[in-house]
Amino acid sequence: MRLHRSGWALSVGVGQTQILFRHVLTDCLPALIAQATMALAGAILSMAALGLLGLGVIPQEPEWGAMLGDRYRYLTCAGWAVVFPGAAIMLAVLKFDLLGDGLRDALDPRLRV
C-alpha cells in the first residue's frame, strides 16, 4: 500500500496543522475558488430576480433587477430601455462564471499537462 504524501508527513513527525495547510487545503483551494465565484454569479442573479419582483432592496436604491421591473411596462413602446440593465446582469454573471472557470483551470494541478 502506498502512503499518501500527508501520511508520509505524519510518519516523519510533521504537525497536523502544517499537514492541513500544506497538503489538504492546497488540494481543495482551486475547487473552493471556483465554487465561490460561481456562487457570486448566482447571488447576482438571485438579487436581480428579487429586484424584478419588487422584493429586493429599498425602492429608491438603484439595482439592476428593479430597473428591469420599472421599465417592463414600457417594453412595447421603448424596448431598448430593458436592454441595458439586462445586458449588465448578463455580462456580470458571465464575467464571474468565466473568472471562476479560468481560476480553476489555472490553479488545478490535475489539469496541467
C-alpha positions in Angstrom: 0.0 0.0 0.0 1.3 3.4 -1.0 1.3 6.2 1.6 -0.2 9.5 0.5 2.1 12.5 0.9 0.2 13.6 4.1 0.6 10.1 5.5 4.3 10.3 4.8 4.5 13.7 6.5 2.7 12.4 9.6 5.1 9.5 9.9 8.1 11.8 9.7 6.7 13.9 12.6 5.1 17.0 10.9 2.3 18.5 12.9 -1.3 18.1 11.9 -1.8 21.9 11.4 1.0 22.0 8.9 -0.3 18.9 7.1 -3.7 20.6 6.9 -2.4 23.8 5.4 0.2 22.3 3.2 -1.4 19.2 1.8 -5.2 19.2 2.3 -6.0 22.9 1.6 -3.8 23.1 -1.4 -5.8 20.3 -3.0 -9.1 21.9 -2.1 -8.3 25.5 -2.9 -9.0 25.5 -6.7 -12.4 23.9 -6.2 -13.2 26.4 -3.4 -12.2 29.4 -5.5 -14.3 28.2 -8.5 -17.3 27.5 -6.2 -17.0 30.9 -4.6 -17.1 32.7 -8.0 -19.9 30.6 -9.3 -21.9 31.3 -6.1 -21.2 35.1 -6.6 -22.7 34.8 -10.1 -25.7 33.0 -8.6 -26.1 35.7 -6.0 -26.2 38.4 -8.7 -28.9 36.5 -10.5 -30.9 36.0 -7.3 -30.7 39.7 -6.3 -31.8 40.7 -9.8 -34.7 38.3 -9.7 -35.8 39.6 -6.3 -35.5 43.2 -7.5 -37.6 42.4 -10.6 -40.3 41.0 -8.4 -40.1 44.1 -6.1 -38.8 42.1 -3.2 -35.2 43.4 -3.3 -33.7 46.5 -1.8 -35.4 49.7 -0.8 -37.4 51.1 -3.9 -35.2 54.2 -4.1 -31.9 52.2 -4.3 -30.6 51.6 -7.8 -30.5 47.9 -8.7 -30.5 46.1 -12.0 -33.5 43.9 -11.2 -35.5 46.9 -10.0 -34.5 48.8 -13.2 -35.9 45.9 -15.3 -39.1 45.8 -13.2 -39.6 49.6 -13.6 -39.0 49.5 -17.4 -41.1 46.4 -18.1 -44.3 48.3 -18.7 -42.6 50.4 -21.4 -41.5 47.3 -23.3 -43.9 47.8 -26.2 -43.0 51.4 -26.9 -39.4 51.6 -25.8 -37.9 48.1 -25.8 -34.4 49.4 -25.7 -35.0 50.6 -22.1 -34.7 47.0 -20.7 -31.7 46.1 -22.8 -29.1 47.9 -20.7 -29.9 46.5 -17.3 -30.4 43.1 -18.8 -27.1 43.3 -20.6 -25.4 44.4 -17.4 -26.8 41.5 -15.4 -25.8 39.1 -18.2 -22.2 40.4 -18.5 -21.6 40.4 -14.8 -22.8 36.8 -14.4 -20.8 35.7 -17.4 -17.7 37.5 -16.1 -17.8 35.8 -12.8 -18.5 32.4 -14.4 -15.6 32.7 -16.7 -13.4 34.1 -14.0 -14.2 31.1 -11.8 -13.6 28.6 -14.6 -10.3 30.3 -15.6 -9.1 30.3 -12.0 -10.0 26.6 -11.6 -8.1 25.7 -14.7 -5.1 27.8 -13.7 -4.9 26.5 -10.1 -5.8 22.8 -10.5 -2.7 20.7 -10.7 -4.5 17.8 -12.2 -5.4 19.8 -15.3 -1.9 20.8 -16.1 -0.3 19.0 -19.0 
